[in-house]
């Protein structure tokens, strides 16, 4: 990097300490600049705190809610949180048994209405003192019998206390965020777990709930902070204290730190795609695509409906009913899949007269090409010519072959010949006989899909995802994408060190918002407000 020096002379008071050796240079420069960034972050956090003291509705109040599911159950759990939670517990304890239990120990106590004194249950109670609780406040739980009358009586008893109020949806988790017990990514992971429909979705969220994404964001921030420290030292001390070689080394090392973080962020973003209508606005590519294809009128749409367990596709005896690719999510053997139903594939000559049919076949071929698991569905007689035409239209080979309509094919010899021909064409492929009417073979198909699922899910294994943390929501994606873009701008503009440093500061801001460790702790943004609204009252 070429820089004009005053009078053409170099001043070297610090040359002995700021040499070109990498570890000493990084350590010294980082220690110089770290205090400046910490002070700036503290100032930003303080201003955010003072300007948003009303972000949550009456955070100093004591709240309560039913934390378990509604309805008759063996046990129902009421949760209280706030500065007067312990006082509320003493008020509902019966007469002479108002001594509070030891912290974190479930003990049996008789509960009564504070005003009437009427006992309504013999329950277990437990106290979690602040700050070592889920919300960071004093928390009390009442584990009462789950009968409707007992639950109503517990509601009435708590409601009679003038200093407690019913919690809003997600308010317990909101308080955990405001008190620093959870960060923003953990709040979103909690919502993901509550709304998960498969064990895969649960596993994907568990890592973030444990703080894996926060740790990953901290790693990115450390790289960016190091790069920023190097550039700021060049700006602050370069003209008077740094040799040109030392300056070049500092800029090069800063570029390496920024590039490493940017590449890791961009790799993470490539694993994710925008969803279509998900409440979170975002989903990951950890749901493999399963495509059903084959000749017309072989029962693809019927099998599609069987897998989805609903009438998602129109089924008709008329060949060519399905003209486009139908797509829906389904939980199959505990795993989430994107299931695709496609138009029937005929020979090019047969489809020559219909542009609509040709387009449907082309879309089917593309769906097969890009799917992780391909299921060829067939019914009725089959010749080598039929298979050659199918292969010409859809060159990608299947993973599973389903011989459908087992309940209507009476000619055993014909069916045996078809099986033999399919095994000759696809010797390594799983071959199953199936009936969408009697459900014969459906369980075997699900078992085959379960075996294939482990090798088709894109990205890391579930264990690796738990350890590394994943970007799973639109809010998270925006922050990571924005940070990566700022880093790329910094890398492209290293000839202007001051401007590159400003881009690095912007990247740090986005990464701080990713985990919500500063401003979001005091003022949840609108997206997080939407997340809280998806929680139940007692969460």
C-alpha positions, 0 to 999 in steps of 0.5 A: 500500500503506497502512502505519502509520508511528510517530508519523505522521512520515516519516524520509527519510535515503535518499529521495534515493538510493531515488527512484521511478525504476525502474532506480536503484531496482531496481539499488540494492535488488537489490544490498542483497538479493543477498548475503542470498540468496547466503549462504542458498543457500551455507548450504543447499548446505553442509549438503546436502553434509555430510549426503550424502557417501555419496550415490554409491558410493565416488566417490574410486575409479577406475572402468572400463567398456566405453563402446561397444556389446557384440559384434563391431565395428571398434572397442571403447572402454573408458573409465576415470575417477578419480584413478588412471586415468592410473596404470591406463593406464601399467600396461597399456602394453607394456614400454618404451612406458609414457610417457603420451601428450600430453593429448587426443591419440589415439596408438597403443600396444601393450597388455598384461596387467599381470601376465602381460605378454602383449600383447593389442592394438595400440590407440589411447589418449587421456587427458583430464586433470581437470577438463577431461573429461566427468566432471571427473576424470582420464579415459582411453580405450582404443580397441581392436579390437572382436573378442571375444577382444580385448575379453575380454583388455581386461576381464581386464587392467583387472580385474587392477588392484586399484585399479580397479573396474567402473562401475555403470550411469550412474556416469560421468554421475553423477560428471559431475553431482557434479563440476558438469560437468552439471546435472540437466536435462542428465543427463535430456537425456542419458537422453532421447537414449540412449532416443530413437526418432526424430530429433524426440525427439533434437532436443527433447533436444539443447537441454537437453543443451547447457544451454538449460533451465538457462539458462532456469531462470536467467532465471526465477530472476533475475526472482524474485530481483529481485522478492524483493530489492524486497520484502525492501527494503520489509520491512527499510527501509520503516518508516524510509527509504522514502516511501509512493510509493516503497514502492508502486513497489517492490511494483509492480515486484516484482509485474511481475517475479514475474508475468513469470516465472510466466506464462512457466512456465505457458506452458511447462507448457501445452505438456506432458502426462502420459504413460501409462507412460513410464519418465520419467513424462512426455512433451511434446506434440510428437507430432502425432496422426494419426486414421484414420476412415471408414465400417465395414469399409473397412480402417482397422484394417488401415492402423493395423497397417501404420503401426505395423508390428505387429498392434495392432488386430483385423482382421475382415471383420465390420463394426463390429469396432472399437468404441473409439478405439485409440491407439499411438505410431509412428515414421513417416518419422523422426517420432513420431506418436500414431496413432488407429484409430476405430470405423466411422462410419455414418448416425445412422439406421443406428446408432440401434438400438445405444447402443454403436455410437453411443458409438463414433461419438461418440468417433470424431468427438471424435478427429477433431476434436482430431487434427492430421492426419485421414485419411479411409479409404474402400473400395468404391462411394461416393455423395453420400448416403454423404458427406453422412451421413459429414459429418453424423456427423464435420463436421471435414474430412480432410487426406488421403483414402485410397482403400483396398483397391486390390488387391481392387477389380476394377471400374475404372469404379467406382473412377474414379467414386469418385475423381472424387466424392472430388475434388469433395467435397475438392478441396484434399485429398491423394487416395491409392490404397492397399493394405494387402496389397501395400503399394501407396501406403504410401510415398506416404502416409508422404511426405504425412504428412511434409509435413504434420508440419512444420505440425502439431507443437505449440509451437516449431520444433525450432530454437527448442526447442533454443535455449529449452530445454524441460521434458521430465520429470516431475521437471522439471514438478513443480519448474516447477509448484511454482515457478509456484504459489508465485509466484501465491501471492506475487502474491495476497498482496502486501498482506502483504509478508513472506508474499509474500517467503516464497513467492518464496523457496520459488519460488527453491528449486524453480527451483534444484532444477530444474537441480540447481545446489545440493543436487542436485549433492551428493545426487541425488534418487530420480528422478535415481537412476531416470534413472541406472539407465536408462543403460548401464554405460559411460555 
